[in-house]
Structures are given as C-alpha cells and as structure tokens.
Amino acid sequence: MKTIRTNFVIVLLLSLTLFSCRKEEMEIIEPPEEEVLASSVANLLIKTSTNDGSYDNILDGASCFNIKLPVTVTANGVEVVVETEEDLNTVEAIFDEFDDDTDTLEITFPITIVLQDFSEMILNNQTALNTAASNCPGENEADDDIECVDIQYPITASLFNQSNELIETIVIESDQELYNFLVTMDPDAIVTFDFPITLVLFDGTPIEINNFQELATVITDVADSCDEDDDNDPNDDDCDTCTTQELEALLTGCPDWTIDRLERNNDDLEDIYIGYTFNFDAEGALVVTANGNTFNGTWSATGTANSIAVLINVPTLPDVNNTWNLHEIEQQPGESQVDLRLGDDRLRFESDCIPGGGGINDTALVNALTTGDWYVTYYFDDVDETLDFADYVFNFATNNTATATEPGGTTNGTWSTSAGDETELELNLNFGVTVPLDELAEDWDVLEVTNDIIRLKDISGGDGSVDFLTFERDPVGGGTTTLETILPAGIWYVFSYTDDGENQTADYAGYTLDWNSSGTVVATNGGNTNNGSWQVLNGGNKLLLNFTGVPFNEFNDDWDVLMVSDARVELQDVSGGGGGTDVLIFEKQ
C-alpha cells in the first residue's frame, strides 16, 4: 500500500496569465478552472504515482515496499537470480511444482528495499526484513493507493509564480519523477500540464485526458475497480489477461484433453481418470470417453481475467462437476494446460497440442508397445517391487485397450499417450484397482523406447517422490547389468553437452573417459585430469556422477538414462525448480 504525503497546498487561482517579462505590460488571461492543478487532483496523482511494492510479495511478504533487483534467492533449495519482474514467475513455478510440500525461501543478504516514497534502505538479514514488513498495513487494512490506472509518460508540467510568470517547464518521465515533483514543489506555485495526456487502465485500455477535471473523474472512477494484489498469494493473479474467448479457442481447438490433476476434499483422484478423454464443443457440449464408454455433459465459461467461472456438468462423473474458477492457462510447444480451482479443490486438464498444431510424435512408442508381449522387468516405488509383477504378461492393442495376464486370470486396462511433464512423451496406464496392477495407474514420462525396452518415470504430484517402470520382451530384466557392463568396455568421450539449451560441448573437446567397473572414472585430455565416481541406480534408470575439478564437475548429478547402446549413452537432467533441461551424451571411441 502507498502512504500519502501532503506537505504542500496548491493554490487554485481564478485567473492565469501567459508568461511575460515583469518590465512589459502583462495580458491578463482567465483560463478555465480545469486547466490549473488543484490540491484534490494533486492528491489523486500522488496516490497513483506512489511506489507500488505489491508485485514482489512472493519474496518479501510486504506491499508497502519492494526489493531492489537483482537479488539472489533460494526457493525450495533451488537458487534463482531475480533480475526482472518476470523472473518472479520462476520462483512461483518452483513453489507450484508440488502441491503438498512446504515452500521455503531464503534471500541472500544484504538487500536494498525501495519504500513508497522511492527512498531506499539497506537490510542485512531476515530479521530486519520481517521488521520492515511488519510496519506495512495488513492485508485487510484500508488501502489508500491507486494501482488500477497508470500514467503514460512523458508528460510536461509548467510552474508559474503568483505574478503569473513562468518559473520552469519540466518533462516528467516516470512515477518516481512525478511523485518527487508533486511532494517537493513550492506550495505557492501554480501548475499546469500540457494536455492531452494518456491514462492506461488496468485492463490495458488507453484513455485520452484533456484537462484536470477529466483526469480526476477517470482516476476516481477506476480507483477500486481492480485487484491491487496487496495480499501475499502469488497465485491469485495468474489469469490477469485471460478471456473466455481464449479459453474457448484452446479447449475446442485441442482434442482429447486428459485430467492431469484432480483433488476434491483433500483426496487425489486423478488416477481414477487415467484413460479418460474430454472433448469440448464450441456449442457447450462436453463428451467424455473411457474404456469404450461415452459420457455426455455440458460446459460454459463466463467472466473476465481472474474472475472467469467455468461450469462443468457431466451427470455420471460428479468428481469433475462444479463451477470452477479459471486459475491459469499455460501453453508450451506440444502441450497445453487449463488449471481450474475452487478453494482447495483443483482440476487441471492437459492436452498434447496447442491450437493449430504442435502435437507430439508418438509413432515409435505406439509401434513398439502394440507389437508382441511385454514384461515388467523393473518397478521401483520407494523400494524395488519388481517381483510383484513377475507372473504378468502385458499386451497392448491399437484401440488403446490392454491386458495383464497371469495364471489366475486376465485383468483389462487402457493406455494412451500425451505430452510428458519432463520428457516429450508420456504413457498413461490404467489397469483398475486390482493389486498390484493399481500401482501402474500413472501418467509415465517416457525415458527410452526401442523394440526391446520401454523405460518410464513418474514424479508424484504430492511429495515429489520418483517411481520407475521398465517393460522388456523377456521376463528377466537386464537394465542395471547392461549399463554397468557397457561403460567399462572401452574408452568414451563427450559427444554432446547442452546446459538448459546452451551448447557447451566445446569445453570437453579432447577429453577421454575411462570407466572402471569398481565405480571410478578418469577424464583427461593429457594436460588436465578430472577424477570421479559413478554409480548406476534404480534398475539402470539413473546414473549418478561425481567429478572433482573443472569442467567435469558440471556433470555432478543423478542423471535420467534416456538411451543405452553398446556405443552411446544419452542422459538428461531436469531442474527441480525452473524446469531447465540438461542433456549429456557419451559415445565410445
């Protein structure tokens, strides 16, 4: 919130002359009252130009000041350098990654905060920050500032003295300059603006202003017409620019939406709806299909921005029925998400497309999956549970049905593909509630696909734990043995390394790697040597690397194994925070 400083009085004169020299005869002009800045209008401009500290509440929890950027923070253990307001979205994404964890933020001190009057203060620790925040008005206290309208700069102000002589003409370029101008000018000065000027409303609408009366009317009318985001909920403004037209175009433009997240009354229900597809019609019809069954319903959307209400009614599927609030729309290459919420309840749809195209290519997975028998050769859920599936033979049909057969009978299931969370593609499995097949009901990220092996990974939407699932053609799996045998069998080099899209392969030119079966590795180019260790984890799905020294210490992580052959190993690591992806490929000489 902003505090008003009114240490001046602007005298409203009933007449104003054009500038002339004292020594010459002066022409008396009586301009309209609306052409002179009155104290009431000045107060409105002060409220409008005061520094708004609410945009970074996710960092400081205070709306009466903001932290001066750049600042380094650690969000849930992930270091983020916040250089722009847009970087705050990275912190929010880290906090939003899991719903059931406790979010923590550590700020690297000292920091500088910018107060409402644009003055600055250096804080050296969290205690000082907490003290400063405690001095701000609370979330439910009266809010005096005006954030629903902005002034389009530059504007020009002219100052006259009591003799109607021009003292100064000032070009004002920012809120800070306008605020300082208003609170420091001579109380006896007469002020005019060069009209027209432009105001921009909270929804982006520009309004041309021709005098001070119009200025006061517009600011007063819109002062309370928007959410000024003075609370400490970073999620309540994720749909500032959302429209029902955008939502309709997205839902109707992409087919076969699936439920990525469904929580009702603190119960996670998304696994029940694996294999269900939702198709939205522009006329308001909603058709849901699953296991050969069809469920008909309706949908509609009304409202604007953060107040869009989405009504879903499928009589036979009460878990999805509600008048939901549109929380966020996300579109990335090959994937779209629509996040709906109501209190603590949540429904998130996802589709492997963006309107007009952008779908993923799942041909290799479908061709392999629907050909021949498959066996679970590795299943890890906190512990190795592979033996639970030892008696099952899996078959997948092209019509998205599946069977799991063991000596006691056959269990029917479904499968489908969509865009993955950490990889391009995911495989959605559902064999119902039969133990242990119920454990497979997940949307699995696809790590590797060949005609002989399909390796999958799933990160829990709750506690963030990682599960692994591997199908192979033979009942006896060889994932761990394969990787542990291949690496020591020859000399390797770094074929490619990209760090969040930046190609850094050249840093490893001339190096060779010699892997020892005892778990040590030596990387050398003849002049520099990096010693390290390596370990295969999770049935061959993870490769843990730990090197000493530059540049191979960049590889110190537990890498997802994407592909293994006699002469090539492909690895991937996805950041637990901002989602940056590193890809490392070794090839044998």
C-alpha positions in Angstrom: 0.0 0.0 0.0 1.0 3.6 -0.5 1.1 6.3 2.1 0.1 9.9 1.0 2.4 12.7 1.8 0.7 16.1 1.6 3.1 18.6 2.8 2.0 21.3 0.4 -1.0 23.2 -0.7 -1.6 24.3 -4.3 -3.5 27.5 -4.5 -6.2 27.5 -7.2 -6.2 30.9 -8.9 -9.2 32.1 -10.8 -7.0 33.7 -13.5 -3.8 32.8 -15.1 -1.7 34.9 -17.4 0.6 33.8 -20.2 4.3 34.2 -19.4 5.8 37.7 -20.0 8.6 39.8 -18.6 7.8 41.9 -15.5 9.0 45.0 -17.2 6.4 44.6 -20.0 2.7 45.1 -19.9 1.1 41.8 -18.9 -2.0 40.4 -20.6 -4.5 39.1 -18.1 -6.0 35.7 -19.0 -8.7 33.9 -17.1 -8.3 30.2 -18.1 -10.9 27.6 -17.2 -10.6 26.2 -13.7 -9.9 22.7 -15.0 -6.6 23.9 -16.6 -4.9 24.5 -13.2 -3.8 21.7 -10.9 -5.9 21.7 -7.7 -4.9 20.1 -4.5 -7.5 17.4 -4.7 -6.2 16.4 -8.2 -2.6 16.5 -6.9 -3.6 14.1 -4.1 -5.0 11.7 -6.6 -1.8 11.9 -8.7 0.3 11.2 -5.6 -1.7 8.1 -4.9 -1.3 7.0 -8.5 2.4 7.6 -8.7 3.5 6.3 -5.2 5.8 3.3 -5.5 3.8 0.1 -5.5 5.5 -2.7 -3.6 3.0 -5.4 -4.0 4.4 -7.1 -7.2 7.1 -8.9 -5.3 5.1 -10.1 -2.3 6.2 -13.7 -3.1 9.7 -12.5 -1.9 9.1 -10.0 0.9 5.5 -10.5 2.0 5.0 -6.7 2.1 3.1 -4.4 -0.2 4.5 -1.1 1.1 8.0 -1.7 -0.3 9.7 -3.8 -2.9 13.2 -5.4 -3.1 15.5 -3.7 -5.5 16.7 -6.0 -8.2 18.7 -8.0 -8.9 18.5 -10.2 -5.8 19.5 -13.9 -5.3 17.1 -16.2 -3.6 16.9 -19.9 -2.9 13.4 -21.3 -3.4 12.9 -24.9 -2.1 16.6 -25.4 -2.4 16.9 -24.0 -5.9 19.0 -20.9 -6.4 17.3 -18.2 -8.6 18.8 -14.9 -9.6 15.8 -12.5 -9.9 16.8 -9.8 -12.3 13.4 -8.7 -13.7 9.8 -8.9 -12.5 9.3 -11.8 -15.0 11.9 -13.8 -13.0 9.4 -13.9 -10.1 7.4 -16.4 -12.2 10.3 -18.8 -11.9 10.1 -18.6 -8.1 6.3 -19.1 -8.3 6.8 -22.1 -10.6 9.1 -23.7 -8.1 6.6 -23.3 -5.4 3.8 -24.6 -7.6 5.7 -27.7 -8.7 4.3 -29.8 -5.9 1.0 -29.2 -4.0 1.7 -30.9 -0.7 5.2 -29.7 0.1 6.3 -26.8 2.4 7.6 -23.9 0.4 10.8 -22.2 1.7 12.5 -19.1 0.5 16.0 -17.9 1.6 17.2 -14.4 0.5 20.9 -13.7 0.0 21.6 -10.6 2.1 22.3 -7.7 2.2 19.4 -6.4 0.1 18.0 -2.9 -0.7 14.3 -2.2 -0.4 12.5 0.7 -2.1 9.9 2.4 0.0 6.6 4.0 -1.0 8.3 7.4 -1.5 11.1 5.8 -3.6 13.7 6.2 -0.8 15.9 3.2 -0.2 17.0 1.2 2.8 19.7 -1.5 3.1 18.7 -4.6 5.1 21.3 -7.1 6.3 19.3 -10.1 7.5 15.8 -11.7 7.5 15.0 -10.2 10.9 15.4 -6.7 9.6 13.2 -7.6 6.6 10.5 -9.1 8.8 10.6 -5.9 11.0 10.1 -3.7 7.9 7.3 -5.9 6.6 5.5 -5.7 10.0 5.3 -2.0 9.7 3.3 -2.2 6.5 -0.5 -2.2 6.6 -2.0 -5.7 6.9 -3.8 -7.5 4.1 -7.2 -6.5 5.3 -6.5 -2.9 6.3 -7.6 0.2 4.4 -5.8 0.6 1.1 -5.1 4.3 0.1 -3.1 3.8 -3.1 -4.4 3.7 -6.6 -3.0 0.9 -8.8 -5.8 0.4 -11.3 -4.6 3.1 -13.6 -1.2 4.2 -14.9 0.0 7.4 -16.5 1.6 7.2 -19.9 4.9 9.2 -19.8 6.4 11.6 -20.7 4.2 14.4 -19.5 5.1 18.1 -19.3 4.3 20.4 -16.4 4.7 24.2 -16.2 5.2 26.1 -12.9 4.1 29.8 -12.5 4.6 32.2 -9.6 2.0 34.4 -8.0 2.7 37.0 -10.7 1.8 34.6 -13.4 5.4 34.4 -14.6 6.7 31.1 -15.9 9.2 29.7 -13.4 10.0 26.3 -15.1 8.9 23.7 -17.6 9.6 20.1 -16.5 9.4 16.9 -18.6 8.4 14.1 -16.3 9.4 10.6 -17.4 8.2 8.2 -14.6 6.1 7.7 -11.5 9.1 8.5 -9.3 9.7 11.8 -11.1 6.1 12.7 -10.8 5.9 11.8 -7.2 9.0 13.8 -6.3 7.8 16.7 -8.3 4.4 16.9 -6.5 5.7 16.5 -2.9 8.7 18.9 -3.3 7.4 21.8 -5.3 6.8 25.3 -3.9 3.4 25.4 -2.2 2.8 28.8 -3.7 3.4 27.7 -7.3 0.7 27.4 -9.9 0.9 24.2 -12.0 -0.4 23.4 -15.4 0.0 20.3 -17.6 0.3 20.1 -21.4 -2.8 18.2 -22.4 -3.8 15.8 -23.8 -2.2 13.1 -21.7 -3.0 9.4 -21.8 -4.0 7.2 -18.9 -3.9 3.4 -19.2 -6.4 1.3 -17.3 -5.6 -2.0 -15.5 -7.0 -3.9 -18.5 -4.8 -2.1 -21.0 -7.4 0.4 -22.2 -5.9 3.8 -23.1 -7.9 6.9 -22.3 -7.1 10.4 -23.6 -7.4 13.1 -21.0 -7.9 16.8 -22.0 -8.0 18.6 -18.6 -7.7 18.2 -14.9 -11.4 17.6 -14.3 -11.4 14.7 -16.7 -8.2 13.4 -15.0 -9.8 13.4 -11.6 -13.0 11.8 -12.9 -11.3 8.9 -14.5 -8.9 8.2 -11.6 -11.7 8.3 -9.1 -14.0 6.1 -11.2 -11.4 3.3 -11.6 -9.6 3.6 -8.3 -11.3 0.5 -6.8 -12.1 -1.4 -10.0 -9.3 -4.0 -9.9 -7.5 -6.4 -7.6 -4.4 -4.5 -6.4 -2.7 -7.7 -5.4 -1.9 -6.4 -1.9 -2.2 -9.9 -0.4 0.6 -12.5 -0.2 -1.0 -15.0 -2.6 1.2 -15.1 -5.8 -1.3 -17.4 -7.4 -4.3 -15.1 -7.4 -3.3 -13.1 -10.5 -2.2 -15.8 -12.9 -5.1 -15.0 -15.2 -4.8 -11.2 -15.4 -5.1 -11.3 -19.2 -7.3 -14.4 -19.6 -10.5 -14.2 -21.6 -13.4 -16.6 -22.2 -12.6 -16.4 -25.9 -9.0 -17.5 -25.3 -10.2 -20.4 -23.1 -12.9 -21.5 -25.6 -10.4 -21.4 -28.5 -8.0 -23.6 -26.5 -10.5 -26.1 -25.2 -12.2 -26.6 -28.5 -9.1 -26.3 -30.6 -7.3 -29.2 -29.0 -8.9 -32.7 -28.9 -8.7 -35.4 -26.2 -8.0 -33.5 -23.1 -6.9 -35.6 -20.1 -7.0 -35.0 -16.4 -3.5 -34.2 -15.1 -4.7 -33.2 -11.6 -7.9 -33.7 -9.7 -8.3 -33.1 -6.0 -11.6 -33.0 -4.1 -11.9 -32.6 -0.4 -8.2 -33.3 0.1 -8.4 -36.6 -1.9 -6.2 -37.1 -5.0 -8.5 -38.6 -7.7 -6.6 -38.2 -10.9 -5.5 -41.8 -11.1 -9.2 -42.9 -11.3 -9.4 -40.9 -14.6 -6.4 -42.2 -16.4 -7.6 -43.2 -19.9 -10.5 -40.7 -19.9 -10.5 -38.2 -22.7 -12.5 -34.9 -22.7 -13.7 -33.2 -25.8 -15.2 -29.7 -25.6 -17.6 -28.4 -28.2 -17.9 -24.7 -29.1 -21.7 -25.0 -28.6 -21.2 -26.1 -24.9 -21.3 -29.9 -25.3 -18.7 -32.0 -23.4 -18.1 -35.6 -24.4 -16.0 -37.9 -22.2 -14.8 -41.3 -23.4 -13.2 -44.1 -21.4 -12.9 -47.9 -21.8 -15.3 -47.9 -24.7 -17.9 -45.9 -22.8 -19.2 -42.4 -23.5 -20.4 -39.8 -21.0 -22.2 -36.7 -22.2 -22.2 -33.4 -20.4 -22.0 -29.6 -20.8 -19.6 -26.8 -20.1 -19.6 -23.0 -20.2 -17.4 -20.1 -19.3 -18.3 -16.5 -18.1 -16.5 -13.6 -16.7 -13.1 -11.9 -17.3 -9.5 -12.2 -16.1 -9.1 -13.7 -12.7 -12.9 -13.9 -12.3 -13.7 -16.4 -15.1 -16.1 -19.1 -13.9 -16.1 -22.4 -15.7 -19.2 -24.6 -15.2 -18.7 -28.3 -15.9 -21.6 -30.7 -15.6 -21.2 -34.4 -16.6 -24.0 -36.2 -14.7 -22.3 -39.5 -14.5 -18.9 -38.0 -13.4 -19.6 -36.0 -10.2 -15.9 -35.6 -9.3 -15.4 -33.1 -12.2 -18.7 -31.2 -11.7 -18.5 -27.7 -10.3 -18.5 -24.1 -11.1 -14.7 -23.7 -11.1 -12.6 -20.6 -11.1 -10.1 -20.4 -14.0 -6.8 -20.2 -12.3 -4.3 -20.3 -15.2 -3.8 -21.1 -18.8 -0.4 -22.5 -19.8 0.8 -23.2 -23.4 4.1 -24.6 -24.3 5.3 -26.2 -27.5 3.4 -29.5 -27.8 1.4 -29.1 -24.5 -1.4 -27.0 -23.1 -2.9 -26.9 -19.6 -6.0 -25.4 -18.2 -6.0 -25.2 -14.4 -9.3 -24.8 -12.5 -9.7 -24.3 -8.8 -12.3 -23.7 -6.1 -11.0 -23.3 -2.6 -8.6 -26.2 -2.0 -10.2 -28.3 -4.8 -8.4 -28.5 -8.1 -9.0 -29.8 -11.6 -6.2 -29.5 -14.3 -6.7 -30.6 -17.9 -3.9 -31.1 -20.3 -3.6 -31.8 -24.0 -0.6 -32.7 -26.1 -1.3 -29.9 -28.6 -1.6 -26.2 -29.0 -4.4 -24.8 -31.2 -3.4 -25.2 -34.8 -0.9 -28.0 -34.3 2.2 -28.7 -32.3 1.4 -32.2 -31.2 4.0 -34.8 -30.3 5.1 -37.7 -32.4 4.4 -41.0 -30.6 4.8 -43.3 -33.5 7.8 -45.2 -32.2 6.2 -45.9 -28.8 2.9 -47.0 -30.3 4.5 -49.3 -32.8 6.7 -51.0 -30.2 4.0 -51.1 -27.5 1.3 -52.7 -29.7 3.6 -55.4 -31.0 4.1 -58.7 -29.0 4.4 -59.4 -25.3 5.9 -57.2 -22.6 7.1 -58.0 -19.1 7.8 -55.7 -16.2 11.5 -56.1 -15.5 11.8 -53.2 -13.1 9.3 -51.4 -10.8 10.5 -49.0 -8.1 8.2 -47.1 -5.8 10.4 -46.1 -2.8 11.6 -49.7 -2.8 12.1 -52.3 -5.5 8.8 -54.1 -6.1 9.6 -55.8 -9.4 8.7 -59.3 -8.1 5.1 -58.2 -7.6 4.7 -58.3 -11.4 6.8 -61.5 -12.1 3.8 -63.6 -13.3 2.2 -61.0 -15.6 2.4 -60.8 -19.4 1.2 -57.5 -20.8 -0.3 -56.9 -24.2 -1.4 -53.5 -25.7 -3.9 -53.2 -28.5 -4.1 -50.5 -31.1 -7.5 -49.5 -29.9 -6.0 -48.3 -26.6 -7.0 -51.3 -24.6 -4.6 -53.6 -22.7 -4.5 -56.8 -20.8 -2.3 -58.1 -18.0 -2.4 -61.9 -17.8 -1.2 -64.2 -15.0 -2.1 -67.8 -14.1 -5.1 -66.7 -12.1 -6.7 -64.8 -15.0 -6.7 -61.6 -17.1 -7.1 -58.0 -16.0 -8.3 -55.5 -18.6 -6.8 -52.0 -18.8 -6.3 -49.0 -21.0 -3.4 -46.9 -22.3 -2.9 -43.6 -24.1 -0.2 -41.2 -24.9 0.2 -37.4 -24.3 2.9 -34.8 -23.8 5.1 -35.5 -20.9 6.0 -33.4 -17.9 9.8 -33.8 -18.1 10.1 -35.6 -21.4 8.4 -35.1 -24.8 6.1 -38.0 -24.4 4.2 -39.8 -21.6 2.4 -43.1 -21.5 -0.8 -43.2 -19.5 -1.7 -46.6 -18.0 -4.7 -47.8 -16.0 -5.5 -51.4 -15.1 -8.0 -50.5 -12.4 -7.9 -51.2 -8.7 -6.6 -54.8 -8.8 -3.4 -55.2 -6.6 -0.6 -54.8 -7.7 -1.7 -53.5 -11.1 -3.3 -50.4 -9.5 0.3 -49.2 -8.9 0.7 -48.7 -12.6 -2.1 -46.2 -12.9 0.1 -43.1 -13.7 1.0 -40.8 -16.5 4.5 -42.0 -17.0 7.2 -39.9 -18.7 8.9 -41.9 -21.4 12.7 -42.2 -20.9 13.6 -44.7 -23.7 11.8 -46.6 -26.4 13.2 -49.4 -28.6 11.6 -52.6 -29.9 13.0 -54.4 -26.9 12.7 -52.0 -24.0 10.4 -49.2 -22.7 11.6 -47.3 -19.7 9.3 -44.9 -17.8 9.5 -42.5 -14.9 6.8 -40.7 -12.8 7.2 -37.9 -10.3 4.5 -37.9 -7.7 2.3 -34.8 -7.7 2.3 -34.9 -3.9 5.6 -35.5 -2.2 7.7 -35.4 -5.3 9.0 -39.0 -5.0 10.1 -40.7 -8.2 8.9 -44.0 -9.5 10.4 -46.1 -12.3 8.8 -48.7 -14.5 10.6 -50.8 -17.2 9.0 -53.1 -19.8 11.1 -55.6 -21.7 10.5 -58.5 -24.1 11.9 -61.2 -21.7 10.8 -61.8 -18.1 14.3 -61.3 -16.8 15.4 -57.6 -17.0 19.0 -56.5 -17.7 18.9 -52.8 -17.3 21.4 -52.5 -14.5 23.7 -55.1 -15.9 23.6 -53.6 -19.3 24.7 -50.1 -18.3 27.3 -51.3 -15.8 28.8 -53.6 -18.4 28.8 -51.2 -21.3 30.6 -48.2 -19.7 33.8 -50.1 -18.6 34.0 -51.8 -22.0 36.1 -49.1 -23.9 37.1 -45.5 -23.9 34.4 -42.8 -24.2 34.2 -39.1 -25.0 31.6 -36.4 -24.6 29.7 -36.3 -27.8 27.4 -33.5 -26.7 26.5 -31.5 -23.7 23.8 -28.8 -23.5 23.1 -26.9 -20.3 19.5 -25.5 -20.5 19.8 -25.2 -24.3 23.3 -23.7 -24.3 25.7 -25.9 -26.2 28.9 -26.4 -24.0 30.3 -29.4 -25.9 33.5 -27.5 -26.8 34.5 -27.4 -23.1 35.1 -31.1 -23.3 37.0 -31.3 -26.7 40.0 -33.6 -26.5 38.9 -35.4 -23.3 38.5 -39.1 -23.0 36.8 -41.0 -20.2 37.9 -44.4 -18.8 35.2 -46.0 -16.7 36.3 -48.6 -14.1 33.9 -51.4 -13.1 34.7 -50.6 -9.4 32.9 -47.3 -9.8 35.7 -44.8 -10.5 36.2 -42.8 -13.7 39.1 -40.8 -15.1 38.6 -37.9 -17.6 41.7 -36.5 -19.1 43.0 -34.5 -22.1 46.6 -35.1 -21.4 47.1 -31.8 -19.6 44.2 -31.8 -17.2 42.7 -34.8 -15.3 39.4 -35.0 -13.5 38.9 -38.0 -11.3 35.4 -39.1 -10.4 33.0 -41.8 -9.4 29.9 -43.3 -11.0 27.0 -45.4 -9.8 24.0 -47.0 -11.6 20.8 -46.6 -9.6 17.1 -47.5 -9.9 17.5 -50.5 -12.2 19.6 -48.7 -14.7 17.3 -45.7 -14.9 19.7 -43.3 -13.1 23.4 -42.7 -13.5 25.0 -40.8 -10.5 28.1 -38.9 -11.5 30.6 -37.1 -9.2 33.7 -35.5 -10.5 36.3 -33.2 -8.9 37.6 -30.2 -10.9 36.6 -28.2 -13.9 35.0 -28.8 -16.3 33.6 -32.2 -15.4 32.2 -31.1 -12.1 29.3 -29.7 -14.3 28.2 -33.3 -14.6 27.7 -33.9 -10.9 24.1 -35.0 -10.6 21.9 -38.1 -10.8 21.0 -38.2 -14.5 18.0 -39.9 -16.1 19.2 -42.5 -18.5 17.4 -41.9 -21.8 19.1 -44.4 -24.0 21.8 -47.1 -23.8 23.6 -48.9 -26.6 27.0 -50.5 -26.9 28.4 -47.3 -28.2 26.2 -44.5 -27.0 24.6 -43.4 -23.6 22.1 -40.5 -23.6 21.4 -38.8 -20.2 19.0 -36.0 -19.2 18.6 -33.9 -16.0 15.6 -31.6 -15.4 16.0 -28.9 -12.8 13.7 -29.4 -9.8 12.9 -25.7 -9.9 12.6 -23.7 -13.1 12.5 -26.8 -15.2 15.7 -26.2 -17.2 16.9 -29.3 -19.1 20.5 -30.5 -19.4 21.3 -33.2 -22.0 24.6 -35.2 -21.9 25.6 -37.8 -24.5 28.7 -40.1 -24.2 29.9 -42.1 -27.2 32.5 -44.8 -27.4 35.7 -44.1 -29.5 
